[in-house]
Amino acid sequence: MCQNNSIVNIMSEAAPSEGKDEVDSIHAELHARLEELHALSEATYEVYISECIKFYRKYGFVIVKRTLPLDVCSRVRTFIDEGEEMSSSIRLRKAGKIPAYTGKLLNSVGEHDIVNIVMNMITHSIIKKLISSEYHCIHAIAHKIIPGHRGKAPFLHRDWPSPITTKDGSSIPSCVHVEDDFISCFFFLNSVDGKNGGMTGIVPESHMFGSNDSSLYESLPLYYPKVEEGDCVIFSSRTYHKGTPLPKTAASRYIINTAYGKTFPHERLYSLLDSKTKSSLPKDVLNMLGMLEERGAFSNLRSR
Ligand SMILES: O=C(O)CCC(=O)C(=O)O
């Protein structure tokens, strides 16, 4: 039978104070579910992966433990500190403005680390089950937020609208399968202590929310999980989330954000890598980066 009892419906039906208690308990349950899930990472790999997928389908995101080795995290942090800035950051600096975050191209991360990130074994075990056909990496950027900065995208948003909506914005029943346009990965390159550490705020179950108008959901509380160096948050392009300003007392926050989709007409790593790096990459990686064959109706588009 079709059920439709998500957090957004509970919030709209309850009085404000009751609603808050409900939400607190849903977040507490979510935290407990994540702890149970992560305990499984010590057990059989297949079991862990399939539980991660179930978690993602229910909540619209999942935190996957230890996807990147610590030495990769450390090298990529150094690369972010030293690497070539994105033109948008340079433009803002030239205009006398401080960029909200510093974006870095993956140009000089190095072949070994690019493979580890873009075709990460653990995240792909999950993504290939969620996107059933062939897909490629449509977006990859490294970024750093420094203490006192407002952070990237500090407003509630979906990365891409849901193709299915409901008349009143209530949740799409869970029996309806809505396909993800793309799936994003945030690889955390240092540990982040929830909201105080500048963690992204996530609205659980919001991938099934029935409206693409974020103002309907602004009063819903955000979930700010703690993550450890090397963990990855995988989330749907329909999941509502929000960047968090970094308190002055926090450490800088470093992430690599990749996204995977089928034929999405958007960024490719094509121009983000120099020809030397490209020529050194194995064929399956070039294929994943959309560099071997032209795919999809918009494959002639290149963003940069
Ligand atoms: O950096 C973050 O925590 C959030 C970034 C974000 O929401 C985005 O890039 O869409």
PDBQT file of the ligand as one rigid body, heavy atoms in Angstrom, charges set to zero:
ROOT
HETATM    1  O1  LIG A 401      29.335  23.383   0.642  1.00  0.00    +0.000 OA
HETATM    2  C1  LIG A 401      28.261  23.022   1.118  1.00  0.00    +0.000 C 
HETATM    3  O2  LIG A 401      28.145  22.616   2.276  1.00  0.00    +0.000 OA
HETATM    4  C2  LIG A 401      27.016  23.075   0.287  1.00  0.00    +0.000 C 
HETATM    5  C3  LIG A 401      27.280  23.348  -1.148  1.00  0.00    +0.000 C 
HETATM    6  C4  LIG A 401      26.029  23.231  -1.956  1.00  0.00    +0.000 C 
HETATM    7  O3  LIG A 401      24.941  23.168  -1.457  1.00  0.00    +0.000 OA
HETATM    8  C5  LIG A 401      26.087  23.162  -3.409  1.00  0.00    +0.000 C 
HETATM    9  O4  LIG A 401      27.191  23.281  -3.983  1.00  0.00    +0.000 OA
HETATM   10  O5  LIG A 401      25.015  22.971  -4.033  1.00  0.00    +0.000 OA
ENDROOT
TORSDOF 0
